[in-house]
Amino acid sequence: MPTIIQLSVLLENQGGALAKLARILSKAGYEILALSIAELDGFGACRLVLADAEGASRLLRSKGYSVRLSRVLAVRVPEGACALNDLLSIFQDAAVSLEYLYSFAKPIDGKNLLILSFEDMEEAASALTQKGVRLIDMEEVLSS
């Protein structure tokens, strides 16, 4: 099952915290490919996709950040007004619970990509592939 490694970082909920994180990664040569941030109990829950999540994780931990690595699925979003509805219907039909989703910062081959997280990743991947949705791995993202 093709997956992508996601980096989750807890940030203090204060001005400049995200900018500082981005600066640390940028200075070390890491490009943020996808990003999501949400407020969580007074903190910023930041999820990122980078080409080298393990290396970025080591760097951020050395700077005192709380970091967690996890596997997520990535899929191309079909074009059309009903595309997201069609994709979400796959999960509903398969009774697979979507935990969260967010999009890549830039299109890949002219198409938008979504990052998807599920409690049961295997079941979700199976439901997607049975409906003809192709899962994308990091190698494909980087080669585009």
C-alpha positions as CSV (number, residue, x, y, z in Angstrom):
1,M,0.0,0.0,0.0
2,P,1.6,3.3,-1.1
3,T,1.7,5.8,1.8
4,I,3.4,9.1,2.6
5,I,5.1,9.9,5.9
6,Q,3.5,12.9,7.6
7,L,5.2,15.0,10.3
8,S,3.0,16.3,13.1
9,V,4.5,19.2,15.2
10,L,2.9,20.9,18.2
11,L,3.5,24.7,18.1
12,E,2.9,27.2,20.8
13,N,-0.2,29.2,20.0
14,Q,1.6,32.6,19.6
15,G,2.5,34.9,16.8
16,G,5.5,33.8,14.7
17,A,5.5,30.2,15.8
18,L,4.7,28.9,12.3
19,A,7.1,31.3,10.7
20,K,9.9,30.1,13.0
21,L,9.1,26.5,12.1
22,A,9.1,27.3,8.3
23,R,12.4,29.2,8.7
24,I,14.1,26.3,10.4
25,L,13.0,23.9,7.7
26,S,13.8,26.3,4.9
27,K,17.3,27.1,6.2
28,A,18.0,23.4,6.3
29,G,16.8,22.9,2.7
30,Y,13.4,21.3,3.4
31,E,10.5,22.2,1.1
32,I,7.1,22.0,2.6
33,L,4.9,20.1,0.1
34,A,1.7,20.0,2.1
35,L,0.7,21.8,5.3
36,S,-2.3,21.9,7.7
37,I,-2.5,23.8,10.9
38,A,-5.4,23.8,13.5
39,E,-5.8,25.0,17.0
40,L,-5.7,22.3,19.6
41,D,-6.1,23.0,23.4
42,G,-4.0,26.2,23.2
43,F,-1.5,24.8,20.8
44,G,-1.1,24.7,17.0
45,A,-1.3,21.2,15.6
46,C,0.8,21.4,12.5
47,R,0.9,18.6,9.9
48,L,3.4,18.6,7.2
49,V,4.6,16.5,4.2
50,L,8.2,16.9,3.2
51,A,10.4,14.8,0.9
52,D,12.5,13.7,3.9
53,A,10.2,13.6,6.9
54,E,12.6,11.5,9.0
55,G,15.5,14.0,8.5
56,A,13.2,17.0,9.2
57,S,11.9,15.2,12.3
58,R,15.5,14.8,13.7
59,L,16.2,18.5,13.0
60,L,13.1,19.7,14.7
61,R,13.6,17.4,17.7
62,S,17.1,18.8,18.1
63,K,15.5,22.3,18.2
64,G,13.1,21.2,21.0
65,Y,10.0,20.5,19.1
66,S,7.5,17.8,19.9
67,V,7.3,15.7,16.7
68,R,5.4,12.6,15.6
69,L,5.7,10.7,12.3
70,S,2.7,8.9,10.9
71,R,1.6,7.3,7.6
72,V,-1.1,8.9,5.5
73,L,-2.6,8.2,2.1
74,A,-2.3,10.6,-0.9
75,V,-4.7,10.6,-3.8
76,R,-5.2,12.8,-6.9
77,V,-8.4,14.7,-6.8
78,P,-10.5,14.0,-9.9
79,E,-11.6,17.1,-11.8
80,G,-15.2,18.3,-11.7
81,A,-17.8,19.8,-9.4
82,C,-18.7,16.5,-7.7
83,A,-15.2,15.2,-7.4
84,L,-14.8,15.6,-3.6
85,N,-18.3,14.3,-3.0
86,D,-17.5,11.2,-5.2
87,L,-14.3,10.6,-3.2
88,L,-16.0,11.0,0.2
89,S,-18.8,8.6,-0.9
90,I,-16.2,5.8,-1.3
91,F,-15.5,6.1,2.5
92,Q,-19.2,6.3,3.4
93,D,-20.1,3.3,1.2
94,A,-17.2,1.3,2.8
95,A,-18.0,2.4,6.3
96,V,-14.5,3.8,6.7
97,S,-14.1,6.8,9.0
98,L,-12.0,9.7,7.7
99,E,-10.1,11.4,10.5
100,Y,-8.9,14.4,8.5
101,L,-7.8,15.6,5.1
102,Y,-5.8,18.5,3.6
103,S,-4.3,19.3,0.3
104,F,-0.8,19.7,-1.1
105,A,0.5,23.2,-1.4
106,K,1.1,22.9,-5.1
107,P,-0.5,20.8,-7.8
108,I,1.4,17.7,-9.1
109,D,1.1,17.2,-12.9
110,G,-1.6,19.9,-12.9
111,K,-3.8,18.0,-10.5
112,N,-4.5,18.6,-6.8
113,L,-3.5,16.0,-4.3
114,L,-5.2,15.3,-1.0
115,I,-3.6,13.9,2.1
116,L,-6.0,11.5,4.0
117,S,-5.8,10.0,7.4
118,F,-7.9,7.1,8.7
119,E,-8.1,5.0,11.8
120,D,-8.0,1.9,9.5
121,M,-5.5,2.8,6.8
122,E,-5.6,-0.7,5.2
123,E,-9.4,-0.7,4.9
124,A,-9.4,2.8,3.4
125,A,-6.7,2.0,0.9
126,S,-8.6,-1.1,-0.1
127,A,-11.9,0.9,-0.6
128,L,-10.1,3.5,-2.7
129,T,-8.3,1.0,-4.9
130,Q,-11.5,-1.1,-5.4
131,K,-13.1,2.1,-6.8
132,G,-10.2,2.7,-9.1
133,V,-8.6,5.5,-7.1
134,R,-4.8,5.3,-7.4
135,L,-2.7,5.9,-4.3
136,I,0.3,8.1,-4.7
137,D,3.7,7.6,-3.0
138,M,6.5,10.1,-2.2
139,E,8.6,8.9,-5.1
140,E,5.8,9.8,-7.6
141,V,5.3,13.2,-5.9
142,L,9.0,14.0,-6.2
143,S,9.3,12.8,-9.8
144,S,6.5,15.1,-11.0
